[in-house]
Amino acid sequence: MPLPEPPVLETQRLRVRTFREADLDDIQVVHSDDETTFHLPCGTWRTEEDRRRWHDRIRVMLTAGTGVQFVLEERATGRVIGACVVFRYDEESARAEIGYVLGRPHWGYGLMREALEAVVAHAFGVWGLRRLEAEVDPDNSRSDRVVRSLGFVEEGRLRKRWCARDRIYDTRIFGLLRDEWKPCC
Ligand SMILES: CC(C)(COP(=O)(O)OP(=O)(O)OC[C@H]1O[C@@H](n2cnc3c(N)ncnc32)[C@H](O)[C@@H]1OP(=O)(O)O)[C@@H](O)C(=O)NCCC(=O)NCCS
């Protein structure tokens, strides 16, 4: 069974809701910045083709039922300022992986942490997942801080795991178990 469609997750500053096609223009703004995409395998969106490839990947995931694509809609403006995804869902093991990206002007305000708190609570509390995973580039200190602040534990390092955009790099594997998760509020 695929992950059930989540409701809109309301947080103090955000509506964390599922992706709609109409969000693509806002998501393109987020992915069009080299600093934002530096640690992402898919790279900066420069052409219609880049945008289409991302959209196709989401469609394949949704059709297969192996994930849910969320967007972060800023309450104050109604603009989509970032996205996070629960993917590689394995029903039998009740586990999945998370990924996330936030538009650069919004870094440093705790917004991704706020969104992921809601997503993690939903994943453990409503979907009944047992384990969440995250892969982080060892040079990506912001992402490292986000996952650790949520209680994810570093479980290992996979050497030279990624070959993307002319870089070969290691990845750190983080895991968070439902039983050890402590909601902050
Ligand atoms: C990774 C990424 C989402 C982190 O964004 P961020 O804004 O640093 O993370 P958060 O939203 O959790 O905010 C945390 C920061 O806000 C600060 N902050 C300010 N107000 C805050 C509040 N009310 N609550 C919590 N933190 C707050 C924190 O002190 C922290 O700052 P610090 O990291 O300098 O200590 C962002 O850098 C990004 O999109 N990067 C590019 C894509 C990427 O690398 N994705 C991850 C791939 S693994």
The ligand as a MOL file (V3000), in Angstrom:
LIG
                    3D

  0  0  0     0  0            999 V3000
M  V30 BEGIN CTAB
M  V30 COUNTS 48 50 0 0 0
M  V30 BEGIN ATOM
M  V30 1 C 19.8090 22.3960 4.6320 0
M  V30 2 C 18.9150 23.6390 4.7620 0
M  V30 3 C 17.4600 23.2350 4.5590 0
M  V30 4 C 19.1070 24.2180 6.1570 0
M  V30 5 O 18.4270 25.4590 6.2450 0
M  V30 6 P 18.5660 26.2990 7.6000 0
M  V30 7 O 17.7740 27.5080 7.4610 0
M  V30 8 O 19.9990 26.3910 7.9750 0
M  V30 9 O 17.9190 25.2650 8.6180 0
M  V30 10 P 16.7390 25.5070 9.6080 0
M  V30 11 O 15.5290 25.9410 8.8460 0
M  V30 12 O 16.5710 24.3030 10.4560 0
M  V30 13 O 17.2780 26.7070 10.4860 0
M  V30 14 C 18.2910 26.4660 11.4320 0
M  V30 15 C 19.0150 27.7410 11.6710 0
M  V30 16 O 18.0700 28.7790 11.9640 0
M  V30 17 C 18.3950 29.3900 13.2470 0
M  V30 18 N 17.1140 29.8210 13.8300 0
M  V30 19 C 16.6840 31.1020 13.8210 0
M  V30 20 N 15.4690 31.1700 14.3510 0
M  V30 21 C 15.1190 29.9040 14.7050 0
M  V30 22 C 13.9640 29.3380 15.2910 0
M  V30 23 N 12.9100 30.0740 15.6210 0
M  V30 24 N 13.9400 27.9980 15.5070 0
M  V30 25 C 15.0030 27.2240 15.1860 0
M  V30 26 N 16.1300 27.7050 14.5980 0
M  V30 27 C 16.1730 29.0390 14.3640 0
M  V30 28 C 19.1190 28.3170 13.9880 0
M  V30 29 O 19.9580 28.8670 14.9820 0
M  V30 30 C 19.9240 27.6570 12.8760 0
M  V30 31 O 21.0270 28.4610 12.5620 0
M  V30 32 P 22.5040 27.8140 12.4830 0
M  V30 33 O 22.3960 26.6140 11.5710 0
M  V30 34 O 23.3310 28.9240 11.9400 0
M  V30 35 O 22.8080 27.3990 13.8700 0
M  V30 36 C 19.2970 24.7270 3.7160 0
M  V30 37 O 20.6040 25.1710 3.9730 0
M  V30 38 C 19.2100 24.2270 2.2960 0
M  V30 39 O 18.1360 24.1510 1.7090 0
M  V30 40 N 20.3760 23.8680 1.7220 0
M  V30 41 C 20.4450 23.4540 0.3530 0
M  V30 42 C 19.7790 22.1020 0.0990 0
M  V30 43 C 20.3760 21.0260 0.9630 0
M  V30 44 O 21.5610 21.0150 1.2350 0
M  V30 45 N 19.5140 20.0870 1.3630 0
M  V30 46 C 19.9040 18.9760 2.1980 0
M  V30 47 C 20.4470 17.8590 1.3990 0
M  V30 48 S 20.9530 16.5370 2.4800 0
M  V30 END ATOM
M  V30 BEGIN BOND
M  V30 1 1 1 2
M  V30 2 1 2 3
M  V30 3 1 2 4
M  V30 4 1 2 36
M  V30 5 1 4 5
M  V30 6 1 5 6
M  V30 7 2 6 7
M  V30 8 1 6 8
M  V30 9 1 6 9
M  V30 10 1 9 10
M  V30 11 2 10 11
M  V30 12 1 10 12
M  V30 13 1 10 13
M  V30 14 1 13 14
M  V30 15 1 14 15
M  V30 16 1 15 16
M  V30 17 1 15 30
M  V30 18 1 16 17
M  V30 19 1 17 18
M  V30 20 1 17 28
M  V30 21 1 18 19
M  V30 22 1 18 27
M  V30 23 2 19 20
M  V30 24 1 20 21
M  V30 25 1 21 22
M  V30 26 2 21 27
M  V30 27 1 22 23
M  V30 28 2 22 24
M  V30 29 1 24 25
M  V30 30 2 25 26
M  V30 31 1 26 27
M  V30 32 1 28 29
M  V30 33 1 28 30
M  V30 34 1 30 31
M  V30 35 1 31 32
M  V30 36 2 32 33
M  V30 37 1 32 34
M  V30 38 1 32 35
M  V30 39 1 36 37
M  V30 40 1 36 38
M  V30 41 2 38 39
M  V30 42 1 38 40
M  V30 43 1 40 41
M  V30 44 1 41 42
M  V30 45 1 42 43
M  V30 46 2 43 44
M  V30 47 1 43 45
M  V30 48 1 45 46
M  V30 49 1 46 47
M  V30 50 1 47 48
M  V30 END BOND
M  V30 END CTAB
M  END
